[in-house]
């Protein structure tokens, strides 16, 4: 028997937005599916790779909004906000705030020809273009809005390859990206002060950090560390080299740096190790107050596992685990509709929610309640997280092991909802003193305060 205990009187802080998403769900110009984000209390959607190739040439990307780089960046007529306005309006109406990536969409076929992933030819002007986009959405400039969008991320994965033959996000040197960040972050801080949070850079992933020793030693892992490294090892070691240089620059020049974003397409355990590494590296550099965002993650980014119990259970486990780290915000990659292999929340044919969506909904209930309370399980591989609020309590339990017999120590009368590939948030009768949770099942329980 595996024992779970919850103490609703023992507060542990706030439930954090571990259930944000990447690309929001919409099809063509039908934004009605974004209601699913509101229904799951999802508070953030990162805007990167939105709308298909090159953002469909319509959404978010700098070249989609400021179409002629030779134009006057101070003239509202130089900007085309039409489609991005509609998208952000839909998000705001559904209580979902954008995490706005200032940059461009990935160019997967860059090896044939690259179009937009080059360093801006005038970095100062590029920074001023970013300024006016922010003014449009936060200060009403150019018939704009006063949304107060908080997070503005400079670029995405500029480290994604040692040279132009590999890198589908940045055909330039790391020094050129450092200059882009240096100029843009300083300009935006000068203009907006602390009214926005400035960060980046969507680090491609700390995949070579696999051991406790890597974390404890807080080492910088660079090229040449291994004998005869594979191409993948060379590439992922370069991710660390890029990070080392970036952090050195930020610290030495005291640049604006409110949040650091990184990515992981790996297991819960591997991602946790890498998160701990990031925490220690930032702390060692004197940047312990910098928010950490995992703004691309997916434990099961394979089409064969989409809609399966293993995907929903691992997603719930990731959110539970990261709640108890220094992570500030996560965005799952992704919530898109259609054929994307990463789109794990919705059926690519019917567009109906899959079981993984309901794991996000369950976590969203905890987020709505607001206050984390003490919850423990005496067996690794079974995850539990609990919360309370003014109108009730909630407990999320995830089993990533084989079938388990559980006992939940609580004096509350709780309603239970089961999540797996056959049960989409299905109300279930259980005896909390002894019940079975099958392999890769998620259970959400709620009751009165």
C-alpha positions in Angstrom: 0.0 0.0 0.0 1.3 3.4 -1.0 0.4 6.2 1.4 -0.5 9.8 0.5 -0.9 12.4 3.1 -2.3 15.9 2.6 -2.3 18.6 5.3 -4.7 21.4 4.2 -3.6 23.6 7.1 0.1 23.6 6.1 0.6 26.3 3.5 3.5 26.0 1.1 3.2 29.1 -1.1 1.3 29.8 -4.3 0.4 27.4 -7.1 2.5 28.7 -10.0 1.6 28.8 -13.7 3.1 25.5 -14.6 0.3 24.8 -17.0 0.9 27.6 -19.6 0.9 26.6 -23.2 2.8 27.5 -26.3 0.9 28.2 -29.6 -2.8 28.8 -28.8 -5.4 26.6 -30.5 -7.0 28.2 -33.5 -7.9 27.1 -37.0 -7.7 29.6 -39.9 -9.5 32.6 -38.5 -11.6 30.6 -36.1 -10.4 31.6 -32.6 -13.3 30.0 -30.7 -11.1 27.1 -29.6 -9.2 29.4 -27.3 -12.1 29.0 -24.9 -10.6 25.7 -23.9 -7.7 27.6 -22.4 -10.1 29.6 -20.2 -12.0 26.5 -19.3 -8.7 25.0 -18.0 -7.7 28.2 -16.2 -4.6 28.4 -18.4 -3.1 31.9 -17.7 -0.3 32.2 -20.4 0.2 31.3 -24.0 3.7 31.8 -25.5 3.6 33.3 -29.0 6.3 31.6 -31.0 5.9 29.5 -34.2 2.3 30.9 -34.4 0.2 30.4 -37.5 2.4 27.9 -39.5 5.4 28.5 -41.7 6.8 32.0 -41.1 3.8 32.7 -38.9 1.7 32.2 -42.0 3.3 35.6 -42.9 0.6 37.1 -40.7 1.2 36.7 -37.0 3.5 38.0 -34.3 6.9 37.8 -36.0 8.8 41.1 -36.4 8.8 40.8 -40.3 5.1 40.1 -40.3 4.3 43.3 -38.4 7.1 45.6 -39.7 7.2 44.4 -43.2 9.6 46.8 -44.8 12.7 47.2 -42.7 13.6 50.4 -44.6 10.4 52.1 -43.4 10.1 54.7 -40.7 9.8 52.8 -37.4 8.2 55.8 -35.7 5.3 55.9 -38.3 2.2 53.8 -37.4 1.6 53.3 -41.1 4.8 51.2 -41.2 3.2 48.5 -39.1 0.7 45.7 -39.9 -0.9 44.6 -36.6 -4.2 43.3 -38.2 -3.9 39.6 -37.6 -1.8 39.7 -34.4 -4.4 42.1 -32.9 -7.2 39.5 -33.6 -5.2 36.7 -32.0 -4.2 38.7 -28.8 -7.8 40.0 -28.5 -9.0 36.4 -28.4 -6.4 35.5 -25.8 -7.2 38.5 -23.6 -11.0 37.8 -23.8 -10.3 34.3 -22.5 -8.1 35.5 -19.6 -4.9 34.2 -21.2 -1.9 36.6 -21.3 0.6 36.3 -24.1 4.3 35.6 -23.6 5.4 37.6 -26.6 8.5 36.3 -28.4 10.2 39.2 -30.2 11.8 37.5 -33.2 10.9 35.0 -36.0 9.4 31.6 -36.6 11.7 28.6 -37.0 12.8 27.8 -40.5 13.1 24.0 -40.7 14.2 24.0 -44.3 16.9 26.7 -43.8 19.5 24.4 -45.4 17.8 25.0 -48.7 17.3 28.7 -48.2 17.0 30.9 -45.1 14.8 34.0 -45.2 14.3 35.7 -41.8 16.7 34.1 -39.3 19.6 36.4 -40.0 20.8 39.0 -37.5 19.0 42.3 -38.1 21.1 44.6 -40.3 20.5 47.5 -38.0 20.2 46.2 -34.4 19.4 49.7 -32.9 16.5 50.0 -35.3 15.3 46.5 -34.6 15.1 47.4 -30.9 13.1 50.5 -31.7 10.7 48.4 -33.8 10.2 46.1 -30.7 9.6 49.2 -28.7 6.7 50.3 -30.9 5.2 46.8 -30.9 5.2 47.0 -27.1 3.7 50.5 -27.2 0.9 49.3 -29.4 -0.2 46.5 -27.1 0.5 48.2 -23.7 0.2 51.9 -24.3 -2.4 52.3 -27.0 0.1 53.5 -29.7 -1.2 53.2 -33.3 -4.8 52.6 -32.4 -3.6 50.0 -30.0 -4.4 48.5 -26.6 -3.6 48.8 -22.9 -3.2 45.1 -22.1 -0.2 45.4 -19.9 1.5 42.4 -21.4 4.3 41.5 -19.0 6.7 39.1 -20.6 8.8 40.1 -23.7 11.2 37.4 -24.9 14.1 38.4 -27.1 14.4 35.8 -29.9 14.2 32.0 -29.6 16.9 29.3 -29.7 19.7 31.4 -31.3 22.0 28.6 -30.1 20.3 25.9 -32.1 23.4 24.8 -34.0 27.1 25.5 -34.2 26.9 27.0 -37.7 24.5 27.9 -40.4 24.3 24.4 -41.7 22.7 23.3 -38.4 21.0 26.3 -37.0 17.3 26.8 -38.1 16.8 29.8 -35.8 19.9 32.0 -36.2 22.2 32.4 -39.2 24.8 34.4 -37.3 27.4 34.1 -34.7 26.8 33.9 -31.0 28.5 37.3 -30.6 25.9 38.8 -33.0 23.1 37.5 -30.9 24.8 38.8 -27.7 24.8 42.2 -29.4 21.1 41.9 -30.3 20.2 41.1 -26.7 22.6 43.8 -25.3 21.1 46.6 -27.5 17.5 45.5 -27.3 17.3 44.8 -23.6 19.0 48.1 -22.7 16.7 50.1 -25.0 13.5 48.5 -23.8 14.5 49.0 -20.1 15.3 52.7 -20.8 11.9 53.2 -22.5 9.6 51.1 -20.3 11.5 50.8 -17.0 10.2 48.0 -14.9 6.7 48.0 -16.3 7.6 45.0 -18.4 9.8 41.9 -17.9 12.6 41.4 -20.4 14.4 38.1 -21.0 15.3 35.3 -23.3 16.5 33.6 -25.1 14.7 30.3 -25.4 17.8 28.2 -24.7 17.7 25.0 -26.8 18.2 22.7 -23.9 20.7 21.4 -21.3 20.8 17.9 -22.7 24.4 17.2 -21.8 23.6 17.8 -18.1 22.8 14.3 -17.0 24.4 13.8 -13.6 24.3 15.0 -10.1 27.9 15.9 -10.4 27.2 18.3 -13.2 24.7 20.1 -10.9 26.9 20.0 -7.8 30.0 21.2 -9.6 28.0 23.8 -11.6 30.4 23.4 -14.4 30.3 25.0 -17.8 30.3 22.1 -20.3 32.0 23.2 -23.6 33.2 21.8 -26.8 36.0 19.2 -26.5 34.8 17.9 -23.2 34.4 14.3 -24.6 36.7 12.3 -26.8 35.2 11.6 -30.3 31.8 13.3 -29.6 28.9 12.6 -31.9 27.4 15.4 -33.9 24.5 15.6 -31.4 27.0 15.8 -28.5 28.9 18.6 -30.2 25.7 20.5 -30.9 24.3 20.1 -27.3 27.7 21.0 -25.8 27.6 24.2 -28.0 24.2 25.0 -26.3 26.2 25.2 -23.0 29.0 27.2 -24.5 26.5 29.7 -25.8 24.8 29.9 -22.4 28.2 30.5 -20.6 29.0 33.4 -22.9 25.6 34.9 -22.6 25.6 34.8 -18.8 29.1 36.2 -18.6 27.9 39.2 -20.7 24.8 39.8 -18.7 26.7 39.8 -15.4 29.7 41.9 -16.6 27.5 44.5 -18.3 24.6 44.4 -15.8 22.1 44.0 -18.5 18.4 43.8 -18.0 17.5 40.2 -17.5 14.2 39.5 -15.7 13.7 35.9 -16.9 15.7 33.1 -18.5 13.8 30.7 -20.7 15.0 27.2 -21.6 13.6 24.2 -23.3 13.4 20.4 -22.7 11.9 17.6 -24.7 12.9 14.9 -22.2 11.5 12.9 -19.3 10.4 14.4 -16.0 13.5 13.2 -14.2 16.0 14.5 -16.9 14.2 17.8 -17.1 14.3 18.1 -13.3 18.1 17.6 -13.3 18.6 20.2 -15.9 16.3 22.7 -14.1 18.4 22.2 -10.9 21.5 22.8 -13.0 20.1 26.1 -14.4 19.1 27.2 -10.9 22.6 26.6 -9.6 24.3 28.2 -12.5 22.2 31.4 -12.2 22.7 31.4 -8.4 26.5 31.0 -8.8 26.5 34.0 -11.2 24.6 36.2 -8.8 21.4 35.9 -10.7 19.3 34.0 -8.2 16.4 36.6 -8.6 16.0 35.9 -12.3 12.8 34.1 -13.1 13.2 30.7 -14.8 10.8 29.7 -17.6 10.5 26.3 -19.3 8.7 27.7 -22.2 9.0 24.7 -24.5 8.5 21.3 -23.1 6.9 18.0 -24.0 7.6 14.7 -22.4 5.9 12.7 -25.2 6.4 14.6 -28.5 5.7 11.6 -30.6 2.6 11.2 -32.7 2.1 7.6 -31.6 1.8 8.7 -27.9 -0.6 11.6 -28.6 -3.9 11.1 -26.8 -2.4 8.2 -24.8 -2.5 7.8 -21.0 1.3 7.9 -20.9 1.3 11.5 -22.3 -1.3 12.8 -19.9 0.3 11.2 -16.8 3.8 12.5 -17.7 2.4 16.0 -18.3 0.7 16.0 -14.9 3.9 14.7 -13.3 6.0 17.4 -14.9 3.7 20.2 -13.6 3.7 18.7 -10.1 7.5 18.3 -10.0 8.3 21.7 -11.3 5.9 23.4 -8.9 8.4 22.5 -6.2 11.4 24.0 -7.9 12.4 27.6 -8.6 10.5 27.4 -11.9 8.3 30.5 -12.3 6.4 29.7 -15.5 6.1 26.9 -18.0 4.6 26.7 -21.5 3.8 23.3 -23.0 4.8 22.9 -26.7 2.1 23.0 -27.9 -1.6 23.6 -27.9 -2.0 23.9 -31.7 -4.8 22.3 -33.6 -4.0 20.1 -36.6 -1.2 17.9 -37.7 1.7 19.2 -35.5 3.3 16.1 -33.9 3.9 18.4 -30.8 0.2 19.3 -30.5 -0.7 17.1 -27.7 -3.8 18.7 -26.3 -6.3 18.3 -29.1 -7.3 15.6 -31.6 -5.7 16.5 -34.9 -8.8 15.3 -36.8 -11.8 16.3 -34.7 -10.1 19.1 -32.7 -11.7 17.7 -29.6 -9.6 17.7 -26.3 -7.4 14.7 -25.6 -6.7 13.3 -22.2 -3.6 15.4 -21.8 -5.8 18.5 -22.0 -7.6 17.3 -18.9 -4.4 17.0 -17.0 -3.9 20.7 -17.7 -7.5 21.3 -16.6 -6.9 19.5 -13.3 -3.7 21.5 -12.6 -5.7 24.6 -13.6 -8.1 23.9 -10.8 -5.3 23.9 -8.3 -4.1 27.2 -9.9 -7.5 28.7 -9.4 -7.6 27.6 -5.8 -4.3 29.4 -5.4 -2.5 28.2 -2.3 -0.3 25.1 -2.2 -0.6 22.9 0.8 1.6 20.1 2.1 1.2 16.9 0.2 3.4 13.8 0.4 3.7 10.4 -1.1 6.0 7.6 0.2 6.8 6.2 -3.2 8.8 7.7 -6.1 7.0 7.7 -9.4 3.6 8.7 -7.9 3.2 12.4 -7.7 0.9 14.4 -5.6 0.1 18.1 -5.4 -2.6 19.8 -3.4 -4.1 23.3 -3.0 -6.8 25.2 -1.2 -8.7 28.4 -1.8 -11.7 30.3 -0.6 -14.2 27.9 -2.0 -12.6 24.5 -1.7 -9.6 22.2 -1.8 -8.1 20.0 -4.5 -5.6 17.1 -4.8 -3.9 16.0 -8.0 -2.4 12.5 -8.1 -0.4 11.0 -11.0 0.8 7.4 -11.3 3.6 6.9 -13.8 4.4 3.4 -12.4 2.5 0.1 -12.7 -0.9 -0.3 -11.1 -0.7 0.9 -7.5 -2.8 0.5 -4.4 -3.1 3.9 -2.7 -4.4 5.3 0.5 -5.1 9.0 0.9 -5.1 10.3 4.5 -7.7 12.9 4.6 -10.8 13.8 6.7 -12.5 15.5 3.7 -15.3 14.2 1.6 -13.9 14.5 -2.0 -15.3 14.0 -5.5 -12.9 12.2 -7.8 -12.3 12.6 -11.5 -10.3 10.1 -13.5 -8.0 11.0 -16.5 -6.6 8.6 -19.0 -7.1 7.7 -22.7 -10.5 6.1 -21.8 -11.7 8.6 -19.2 -11.7 12.3 -20.0 -12.2 13.8 -16.5 -14.8 11.2 -15.6 -16.4 11.4 -12.2 -15.4 8.3 -10.3 -16.4 6.8 -7.0 -13.4 5.9 -4.8 -12.7 4.9 -1.2 -9.8 7.2 -0.2 -8.8 4.6 2.5 -7.9 2.2 -0.3 -8.1 2.6 -4.0 -6.3 1.5 -7.2 -4.7 3.9 -9.6 -3.7 2.1 -12.8 -0.4 2.7 -14.7 -0.4 6.2 -16.3 -3.7 7.3 -14.7 -4.3 10.8 -13.3 -6.8 11.5 -10.5 -8.1 14.8 -9.5 -10.1 15.2 -6.2 -11.9 18.2 -5.0 -14.1 19.1 -2.0 -15.2 21.9 0.3 -12.9 23.9 2.5 
